[in-house]
Every structure is written in C-alpha cells, then in structure tokens.
Amino acid sequence: MAEMVTYLPISSPFIRFAGRYVDEAFGVATGYNFFVFETALVPFEIVACNLIIHYWSDALPAGVVIAIIIALYGIINISAVKWYGESEFWLALGKMILIIGLIFYTFVTMLGGNPLHDRFGFRYWREPGAFAALYKTGNLGRFLGFLQCLIQASFTIAGPDYVSMAAGEAQNPRVVMPRVYKTVFFRLTAFFMLGSLAVGINVPSNNRELVDALQNGKPGAAASPYVIAMTRLKIRVLPDIVNAAVLSAAFSAGNSYVYCASRSLFGLALEGKAPRFLTKCTSKGVPIYCVLIVLLLSLLSFLQLTKGTAVVLSWFVSLVTASQLINFSVMAFTFIRFKAACEAQGLSRDKLPYKGWGQPFLAWYALAGCFTMTFVGGYTVFLPGKWNIPTFLFSYTMIFVFPLLFLGWKLLKKTKWLRPENVDLTKGVAEIESYTKNYVDVPEK
C-alpha cells in the first residue's frame, strides 16, 4: 500500500485502486466489503463496552447500556462532528499511554514489584505452558490452539488500511506518508508482540475468570487479563483505572467506526455505486442517511440480550476477521496488478516516492496467507459436534457475498478486467507532482 499510495495519494485509495488497476467491479466489491467490515465493528465495540461497564455494577441492564451508547454515537456523528478529530486525537494518545503503561506494569510486577512480592517471571510459560491445547490433545491440540491465536491476530491487526484512508487529506503526502507507513509498521509490531507477550506473562491460559469470560461471557475482572492479574496480586485502584481507560478506548473505537463506515458508504454513493439519496448531507456536511444506516445496523448489538456476550462477540469477530482478511487480500492482489502495469508501461519503480523491498514475492506471500486464513477463520464449525449455523454465516457470508458483488456489478455495467498495458497510471499524477514541487511548509502558530 505504501508504494501505491505515495505514488498517487487519493482518498479511500485501496478501494479506488482496486477499481483502477484491476476492474471497476473489483473496486465495488472491495468498497462494500470495507463498509461491512467497518459497520460490523460498531456493534462489536458496543458489546465490549457493555462487558467492561459491568465490571463495576450489574445494576444497569445491558439493553439500557447499549441504547445509551448508540444514542451517544448518533449525537457525536450528527451534531458534534466538528469535535471528532480533536477528541479522537486525545483518545488515541490515551490508548498509546495505556499500552506502554501496561507493558511497563508487566515488567515491574513479574520481577516482584507487587504487594505480594511474587517474583513470578515466566512461571505460566512452564505451568500450564506457553502452548495450550484446544479441542484436541497432544501436538494437534497445541497446533489448533496456535491456529486460534492466529485467527484472533487476524482480527486485531490493522494499520495500512486506516493510514491509507487519510492519504487524500494529508499535507505533502509524498513526503509524509512514507514516514507514516514505516512508523505504523514498527509501532504495530512492537505493541502487538509486546502486548501478547505481556498477557501470556500475567495470566495462565487456564485461569478460571479468563475462561469464564471467553466461554460464558461473564463480566467483572475478566473484562481484561491485566485486571485479572492485578486482582490476583492484591493491587487496588489500578484495576479501575485500567478498565476505565479500556472503556474509553472501546467507546472511541466504536465512534471511529461509525464515522469511517458512514464515509465509505457516502463515497460509494458519490461514485454512483450506492443509491443516490445517500449523498444527502446536513448543513454541517454530515451524510445523514449514511450515518443513520450505520446506527441502524449497530442495533445488532442487542443480540447480546438473547445470546450472551461471549457468543455475540465471537460472531462479530468472525464477520470482521473474514472482511479484514479479504481487505488485505485485495491490497496484495491490487499491488501485484499495479507492479505488472508499471512493468508493461515502462514505469520504473526506482523512480517512485517509495519502493517496497522483496516485491512481488512478499505481495504473493501476503495474498496466499490472507486468502487461506479467510477460509480457515470459521473452521471450528466443521469439527465433530461443533456445527453452528450463526457461526458459519458470520464466518463465511462475506466470502460468498464478495464474488457475488463482483459478478453482479460486472454483468450489470459490463466492466472489463484490465490488462497491464491498459491500466491508467497517469491520471492525477501530474497534479500531485506539481503540488509536491511547489509545496511550502508553513510552521504551526
């Protein structure tokens, strides 16, 4: 993505590049898949917020909590959108401080810096062990446990898609975006790897509270593995602070997804790929009908009232994971087509603002890995005694919907699969080159 976006920084780039470098129908399917991905994350975060809130008290019914959160999202995204950027900046800063703080907390407590003076170190890597068996015993069970972690990682990892979405609005993007991509890569690698390491150090995989949270959706301290560890070590006050920070992060994430989902649908409507009435905006420029559709779909969070937190969270995780992996597969395949077009038209990648290394081999590796994991995500429904229709639908719906959207639009509009020599690599490039050449950095006052 870094290579394509820095060459032509436009809004919603990976969606539009899919249509520009591959096939218009491919771009339409990608756009709707991204909309589903963003929209499904809204009820996921709402359910997560409800789980965290019940750490303090069960007095407030889940339905009331869900309704309040949806109402707040509506108010923020319709009436108070001008404060969106400012609030998200501070909340994002809070998330980073929280992650760094928890990593330092782990380092201090594992060396005995806790009320019990328990120097536990890597105790839980030995008992019950670093690789827990899942569904089966022995090596197969440990492999399935690792595979489940890989599926969860597929759900949580994100970065290039969100960074890319802002390319069209960034100042001096050909200079700024390469640095941003590098920063995001190293930040995600550090935070995700160190965060995963910290969780494994703090809590054993067979902890009763953790198992109850994952399997039965029980609230309380199990809302966070760090809170479980703090409770075990008799640490006071800090669990409340951590859960409050996690709650603000979850609420902020849900609010961001409402914004991104509504704008992605709005973008599809502007390009004539969604109903025209969705282009209607308020006097403040808010695409009102797009926001309302996202909020209506967020009512799926009320499924928690009948099926329980753990079940509903797992459904949305399955849906989001499949859509996310399709997104990454699209990015990899689009880059492969972009590189082929560059070669066919004599555009040297050495002259691009940013050139990725190891290409196209890493792109093919990413495509093969993400495409394979898309089908693996819901494998549990095929295990003996594990068949579940809702889980199957949430895991595989987008896998069937994506090609249907592609074929439907292709037949309707009679679009063409672009040959490398016919790909448009020049439209908009002259403008961005002129902008970059004449850009003057104005210091902030």
C-alpha positions in Angstrom: 0.0 0.0 0.0 2.8 2.4 0.8 4.2 2.2 -2.7 0.9 2.8 -4.4 -0.4 5.4 -2.1 2.7 7.6 -2.1 2.7 7.4 -5.9 -0.9 8.6 -6.1 -2.3 9.8 -2.7 -6.1 9.9 -3.0 -8.9 9.4 -0.6 -10.1 5.7 0.0 -7.1 4.6 -2.1 -7.1 0.8 -1.7 -10.8 0.8 -2.7 -10.3 3.0 -5.7 -7.0 1.4 -6.7 -8.8 -2.0 -6.9 -11.2 -0.5 -9.5 -8.5 1.4 -11.3 -5.8 -1.3 -11.5 -7.9 -4.4 -11.7 -11.6 -4.0 -12.6 -14.2 -1.5 -11.7 -16.4 -4.4 -10.4 -13.5 -5.5 -8.2 -13.4 -2.0 -6.7 -17.2 -2.0 -6.0 -16.9 -5.4 -4.2 -14.0 -4.1 -2.2 -15.9 -0.9 -1.2 -18.9 -2.8 0.1 -16.7 -5.3 1.9 -14.9 -2.5 3.7 -18.3 -0.9 4.6 -19.4 -4.2 6.1 -16.1 -4.5 7.9 -16.3 -1.1 9.5 -20.0 -1.4 10.3 -19.7 -4.8 12.0 -17.0 -3.3 14.3 -19.6 -0.9 15.7 -21.8 -3.4 17.5 -18.7 -5.4 18.5 -17.3 -2.3 20.4 -20.8 -1.6 21.9 -21.0 -5.2 23.3 -17.4 -4.8 24.5 -18.3 -1.5 26.3 -21.2 -3.2 27.9 -19.0 -6.0 29.2 -16.5 -3.6 30.7 -19.2 -1.4 32.3 -20.5 -4.4 34.2 -17.1 -4.7 35.9 -18.4 -2.1 38.3 -22.1 -3.0 38.6 -24.8 -5.1 37.2 -27.5 -2.6 38.2 -27.8 -1.1 34.7 -29.4 -3.6 32.3 -27.4 -4.4 29.2 -30.2 -3.1 26.9 -30.1 0.3 28.5 -26.3 0.5 28.2 -26.4 -0.5 24.5 -29.2 2.1 23.8 -27.2 4.9 25.6 -24.0 4.1 23.6 -25.8 4.1 20.3 -27.5 7.4 21.2 -24.2 8.9 22.0 -22.7 7.7 18.7 -25.6 9.3 16.9 -25.2 12.7 18.7 -21.4 12.8 18.2 -21.6 11.9 14.5 -24.6 14.1 13.6 -24.4 17.1 15.9 -20.9 17.3 17.3 -18.8 16.0 14.4 -16.7 19.2 14.4 -15.1 17.9 17.7 -14.5 14.4 16.2 -10.9 14.9 15.2 -9.8 16.7 18.4 -11.4 14.1 20.6 -10.0 11.2 18.6 -6.5 12.7 18.9 -6.6 12.7 22.7 -8.3 9.4 23.0 -5.7 7.8 20.6 -2.9 9.4 22.8 -4.6 7.8 25.8 -4.6 4.4 24.1 -0.9 4.6 23.4 -0.1 5.7 27.0 -2.3 2.8 28.3 -0.4 0.2 26.2 3.0 1.5 27.2 1.9 1.6 30.8 0.7 -2.0 30.8 3.9 -3.2 29.3 5.9 -1.4 32.0 3.5 -2.8 34.6 4.2 -6.3 33.4 7.9 -5.8 33.6 7.8 -4.4 37.1 5.3 -6.9 38.6 6.9 -10.0 37.1 10.2 -9.1 38.9 8.4 -8.9 42.2 7.3 -5.3 42.3 3.8 -6.1 43.6 2.1 -6.2 47.0 2.7 -10.0 47.3 6.4 -9.6 46.3 5.7 -12.5 44.0 8.6 -12.8 41.5 6.5 -14.9 39.1 8.6 -14.1 35.9 7.7 -16.6 33.2 6.0 -19.1 35.6 2.9 -19.5 33.4 5.1 -20.5 30.4 6.0 -23.6 32.3 2.7 -24.3 34.1 0.3 -24.7 32.4 2.7 -24.0 29.5 3.0 -21.5 26.6 1.1 -23.6 24.1 -2.3 -24.6 25.4 -4.2 -27.4 23.6 -7.6 -26.6 22.1 -10.3 -29.1 21.1 -7.8 -31.9 20.8 -4.9 -33.2 22.9 -1.2 -33.5 22.1 0.5 -31.8 19.2 -2.7 -31.5 17.2 -4.4 -29.7 20.1 -1.4 -27.3 20.5 -1.5 -26.6 16.8 -5.2 -25.8 17.0 -4.5 -23.5 19.9 -1.9 -21.7 17.9 -4.2 -21.5 14.9 -6.9 -19.9 17.1 -4.4 -17.3 18.2 -3.6 -16.7 14.5 -7.2 -16.2 13.8 -7.6 -13.7 16.7 -4.5 -11.9 15.4 -6.1 -11.6 12.0 -9.0 -9.8 13.7 -6.9 -7.4 15.7 -4.2 -6.4 13.3 -4.9 -3.3 11.2 -3.0 -0.3 10.1 -2.2 0.2 6.4 -5.9 0.4 5.5 -6.6 3.1 8.1 -3.4 5.1 7.3 -4.2 4.9 3.6 -7.7 6.3 4.1 -6.2 9.6 5.2 -3.8 9.9 2.2 -6.0 12.3 0.2 -6.2 14.8 3.1 -2.6 14.6 4.3 -0.3 17.6 3.7 2.6 16.9 1.4 1.7 13.2 1.3 4.6 12.0 -0.9 7.0 13.1 1.8 4.9 12.4 4.9 3.2 9.1 4.0 6.4 7.0 3.7 7.4 8.0 7.2 3.9 7.3 8.5 3.9 3.8 7.0 7.2 2.9 8.5 6.1 4.3 11.9 2.9 2.3 11.8 4.7 -0.9 10.9 7.2 -0.7 13.7 4.6 0.5 16.2 2.2 -2.3 15.4 5.0 -4.9 15.5 6.2 -3.6 18.9 2.8 -3.1 20.6 1.2 -6.2 19.4 4.1 -8.5 20.0 5.0 -7.0 23.4 1.3 -6.8 24.4 0.8 -10.5 23.5 3.9 -11.4 25.5 2.7 -9.4 28.5 -0.7 -11.1 28.5 1.0 -14.6 28.5 3.2 -13.5 31.4 0.4 -12.1 33.5 -2.3 -14.7 33.2 -2.2 -18.5 32.7 -4.4 -19.8 29.9 -6.4 -22.0 32.3 -7.3 -19.1 34.7 -10.9 -19.6 35.7 -12.0 -16.0 35.3 -10.4 -15.8 31.9 -12.1 -19.0 30.7 -15.5 -17.8 32.0 -15.1 -14.5 30.1 -14.2 -16.2 26.9 -16.6 -19.1 27.0 -19.5 -17.8 29.1 -19.3 -14.0 28.6 -19.1 -13.4 32.4 -18.2 -9.8 33.2 -16.2 -8.5 36.1 -12.5 -8.6 36.4 -12.4 -10.9 33.4 -13.1 -7.9 31.2 -9.3 -7.6 31.0 -6.5 -10.1 31.6 -4.5 -7.3 33.2 -7.3 -6.7 35.7 -7.3 -10.4 36.5 -3.5 -10.2 37.2 -4.0 -7.1 39.3 -6.7 -8.7 41.3 -4.6 -11.8 42.0 -1.7 -9.6 43.2 -4.0 -7.6 45.5 -3.3 -4.4 43.6 -6.0 -1.8 44.4 -7.3 1.2 42.4 -5.2 0.4 39.3 -7.8 -2.1 38.0 -10.5 0.6 38.0 -8.1 3.0 36.1 -7.2 0.3 33.6 -10.8 -0.7 32.9 -11.8 3.0 32.6 -9.1 3.5 30.1 -10.1 0.4 28.2 -13.7 1.5 28.2 -12.8 4.9 26.7 -10.7 3.1 24.1 -13.5 0.8 23.1 -16.0 3.7 23.0 -13.6 5.8 20.9 -13.1 2.9 18.5 -16.8 2.4 18.0 -17.2 6.1 17.4 -14.4 6.0 14.8 -16.0 3.0 13.0 -19.4 4.9 12.8 -17.5 7.7 11.1 -15.5 5.6 8.8 -18.4 3.3 7.8 -20.7 6.2 7.0 -18.0 7.9 4.9 -17.2 4.7 3.0 -20.9 4.3 2.1 -21.0 8.0 1.3 -18.1 7.6 -1.1 -19.8 4.7 -2.8 -22.9 6.8 -3.3 -20.9 9.8 -4.7 -19.4 7.5 -7.3 -22.8 6.1 -8.3 -22.2 2.7 -6.7 -24.8 3.1 -4.0 -28.3 4.8 -4.0 -28.2 8.5 -4.8 -30.2 9.5 -1.7 -27.2 8.6 0.4 -25.4 11.6 -0.9 -27.7 14.0 1.1 -25.8 15.9 3.7 -26.7 18.2 6.6 -25.7 21.9 6.6 -22.6 20.8 8.5 -21.6 18.3 5.7 -22.7 15.2 7.6 -24.0 12.4 5.3 -27.1 12.0 7.4 -28.6 8.9 5.8 -25.3 7.1 5.7 -24.8 7.7 9.5 -28.4 6.6 10.2 -27.9 3.3 8.2 -24.7 2.5 10.2 -26.6 3.3 13.5 -29.5 1.1 12.5 -27.1 -1.8 11.7 -25.5 -1.2 15.1 -28.8 -2.4 16.6 -27.4 -5.9 16.0 -25.6 -5.4 19.3 -29.0 -6.1 21.0 -28.4 -9.8 20.0 -26.5 -9.9 23.3 -29.7 -9.8 25.2 -30.7 -13.3 23.9 -27.4 -15.0 23.1 -25.0 -13.7 25.7 -21.9 -11.5 25.4 -19.4 -14.2 24.5 -21.5 -15.7 21.7 -22.3 -12.3 20.1 -18.7 -11.1 20.4 -17.5 -14.3 18.7 -20.0 -13.7 15.8 -18.8 -10.2 15.2 -15.2 -11.3 15.5 -15.8 -13.9 12.8 -17.5 -11.4 10.4 -14.9 -8.8 10.9 -12.0 -11.2 10.6 -13.3 -12.5 7.2 -13.8 -9.0 5.9 -10.4 -7.8 7.2 -8.6 -10.7 5.5 -10.5 -10.0 2.2 -9.3 -6.4 2.5 -5.7 -7.5 2.9 -6.0 -10.0 0.0 -7.4 -7.2 -2.2 -4.5 -4.9 -1.3 -1.9 -7.6 -2.1 -3.5 -8.5 -5.4 -4.0 -4.9 -6.4 -0.3 -4.2 -5.8 0.6 -7.2 -7.9 -1.5 -5.8 -10.8 0.0 -2.3 -10.2 3.5 -3.7 -10.4 2.6 -5.6 -13.6 1.2 -2.3 -15.1 4.4 -0.5 -14.2 6.5 -3.1 -16.0 4.2 -3.2 -19.0 4.2 0.6 -19.4 7.9 1.2 -18.6 7.4 3.0 -15.3 10.4 2.2 -13.2 9.6 1.6 -9.5 13.0 3.1 -8.7 11.5 6.5 -9.5 8.6 6.1 -7.2 8.5 8.2 -3.9 8.7 4.9 -2.0 9.7 1.4 -3.2 8.9 -1.6 -1.2 11.5 -4.4 -0.8 11.1 -8.0 -1.6 8.4 -7.5 -4.2 6.4 -9.1 -5.7 7.3 -12.1 -3.6 6.1 -10.6 -0.3 2.8 -9.5 -2.0 2.2 -13.0 -3.3 3.1 -14.3 0.2 0.6 -11.9 1.8 -2.1 -12.8 -0.8 -1.7 -16.5 -0.2 -1.6 -16.2 3.6 -4.6 -13.8 3.9 -6.7 -15.7 1.3 -6.0 -19.0 3.0 -6.8 -17.6 6.5 -10.1 -16.2 5.2 -11.4 -19.7 4.8 -9.7 -21.1 8.0 -11.4 -18.5 10.3 -14.5 -20.5 10.8 -13.0 -24.0 10.7 -14.4 -24.9 14.2 -17.9 -25.3 12.8 -16.6 -28.3 10.8 -15.3 -30.1 13.9 -17.4 -33.0 15.3 -20.3 -31.7 17.4 -19.3 -28.0 16.7 -21.7 -27.2 13.8 -23.5 -23.9 14.4 -25.4 -22.1 11.7 -25.0 -18.5 13.0 -21.2 -19.0 13.4 -21.0 -20.4 9.9 -22.9 -17.5 8.4 -20.9 -14.9 10.3 -17.6 -16.6 9.3 -18.3 -17.2 5.6 -21.0 -14.7 4.5 -18.6 -12.2 3.0 -16.6 -14.9 1.3 -19.8 -15.6 -0.8 -21.0 -12.0 -0.9 -17.8 -10.6 -2.3 -17.7 -12.6 -5.6 -21.5 -12.1 -6.0 -21.0 -8.3 -5.7 -18.1 -8.5 -8.2 -20.0 -10.6 -10.7 -23.3 -8.7 -10.3 -21.6 -5.3 -11.0 -19.6 -6.8 -13.8 -22.7 -8.1 -15.6 -24.7 -5.0 -14.9 -22.1 -2.5 -16.1 -20.2 -4.8 -18.4 -16.9 -3.8 -16.9 -13.6 -5.1 -18.2 -10.7 -6.9 -16.5 -7.9 -4.5 -17.2 -4.7 -5.7 -18.9 -1.5 -4.3 -17.5 -0.9 -2.1 -20.6 -4.4 -0.6 -20.4 -4.2 0.4 -16.7 -4.3 4.2 -16.2 -1.2 5.1 -14.3 -1.1 8.8 -15.1 -4.5 10.3 -14.2 -4.0 12.7 -11.2 -0.2 12.1 -11.1 0.7 15.5 -12.7 -1.4 17.3 -10.1 0.3 15.6 -7.2 3.7 16.1 -8.7 3.0 19.8 -9.1 1.7 20.1 -5.6 4.8 18.4 -4.1 7.2 20.5 -6.2 5.5 23.8 -5.1 4.7 22.8 -1.5 5.8 25.2 1.1 5.9 24.0 4.7 4.0 26.6 6.9 5.0 26.3 10.6 2.1 26.0 13.0 1.4 29.1 15.1 
